[in-house]
Amino acid sequence: MTAFTVDLADAHDPLVLAVDVGSTASRGGLYDARGLPVAGLRHKVRHAFTTATDGTSVIDPRQVLAEVSEILQAVARPYLAGRIAGVALDTFASSLVGVDAGGDPLTPCFTYADSRCAPQVAELRAELDEAEVQQRTGCRLHTSYLPARLRWLRATRPEVVARVARWLSLGELLTLHLAGTTGVGTSTAAWTGLLDRLGGHWDPQMLAVAGVAPHALSPVHHPDQPLPGATSRLPALDGAAWFAVVADGYAATVGTGGRTGGGLVASFATSGAVRAQVPAAVPRTPPGLWAYRVDGAAALLGGALNDVGRAASWLTDTLRLDGGLDELLVPDPEPGTPLVLPFLSGERSTGWAAGARAVLADVSAASTPQALARGVLEGVALTYGRVVAQLREVTEPREVLASGRASQALPHLLQLVADVTGLPVTPVTIKRSTLHGTALLALDTLAPGVERATPTTGPTLDPVAGRADYYAERAAAFEELYAAVVA
């Protein structure tokens, strides 16, 4: 064993094949009973959402099905027959596909970033007590969730809706076609905005306002409940248990080590989030956050950001800087840096303004591309800080565990987050932490007595005391600008 991996010859059975369908790629890999990735047995297929200026953000579900089929064939080699005990899947949340009675897609897969249902969000906010809905479901009324999306579909595509027999998440569609059965994981169900967060069942009022009947949705399965009747055509997966799809945010939290230790988990990927695992019965959800039920006893409390890696990619493509972005974050902050609200694709936490767009302020003729880039990334860090401030109303965090592609590409962004929040930030350096978490959730059932390997970490980044006043002033200015142009 070297680093955080293991050769197949040294892997401890049972093995789990984990698949992660993210915003930019589908990935799969084999994990042993300790949660270690097996060297050489992984596969990745890149993809991209189809987007448009009207708020469209979709992906072809048949394309993703082909990607995951390719991953299973590449990883589940015939010589592994009898060793793979389970198949576990996570996808980006939330997602929605309408299918006919045979399970074939009638719609594209609508992603969390599709904001075309903004008018329906306004309708729902006029009809319902949003604060009460949030406390009952754990979710605000927003374009990311399904009540508004299903209303929008009924209003704009009634002929398609009339043909839909079932509404599935992307992961449910994949297990239906690959394993012959399906069910929705508790966390994926919670990410819809249709689940009663305390009871763990579909919420009757939200089903009614969305116009969907309970029989059009899948049964809810906790992560320790394998799907009944699952089968696979691949010999290496014969007899393997298949688990209901979980939300990628839950998987990332587990894979980063967020179930123990009392720390917050921050994801830095195309989008981002900060999460804390709390008891499912947590009595109150702060207004800017969500509380997603994830299993029989726990929930994730936190907030999400639409634009983290996406913001970095936009800067690279737009400003065409000499040198990398990360080096711009090394020097001490400069008071003349532009103030930026970094909402390139709308806002989720903490204001839930789906139609928000990025705002650049305090830009002068002297502002350089480098200063603009630093301002955008400071804005991203300040947005993480807004989520942490509301988490402190319910939890007492001691540190932040950071993971994700953007945390590795922009390590000094983690220092900005430490400076903004006043919390030490420890980077979790294993690759594919989301895949790792998906495998661990299945191993809880398949290998409960096996000690898990501890993820590797980098040096902890402590807040720089001399920067506290600067970022406190920036946070106050951020809120003032937000109140003027977004709220």
Buried (B, 14 or more C-beta within 10 A) or exposed (E): EEEBBBEBEEBBEBBBBBBBBBBBEBBBBBBBBBBBBBBEBBBBBEBEBBBEEEBBBBBEBBBBBEBBBBBBBBBBBEEBBBBBBBBBBBBBBBBBBBBEEEBBBBBBBBBBBBBBBBBBBBBBBEEBEBEEBBBBBBBBBBBBBBBBBBBBBBBEBEEEBEEBBBBBBBBBBBBBBBBBBBBBBBBBBBBBBBBBBBEBBBBEBBBEBBBBEEEBBBBBBBBBBBBEEBEBEBEBBEEBBBBBBBBBBBBBBBBBBBBEEEBBBBBBBBBBBBBBBBEBEBEEBBBBBBBBBBBEEBBBBBBBBBBBBBBBBBBEEEBEBEEEBBEBBEEEBEEEBBBBBBBBBBBBBBBBBBBBEBBBBBEEEEBEBBBBBBBBBBBBBBBBBBBBBBBBEBBEBEBBBBBBBBBBBBBBBBBBBBBBBBBBBBBBBBBBBBBBBBBBBBBBBBBEEBEBBEBEBBEBBBBBEEBEEBBEEBBEBBBEBBEEEBE
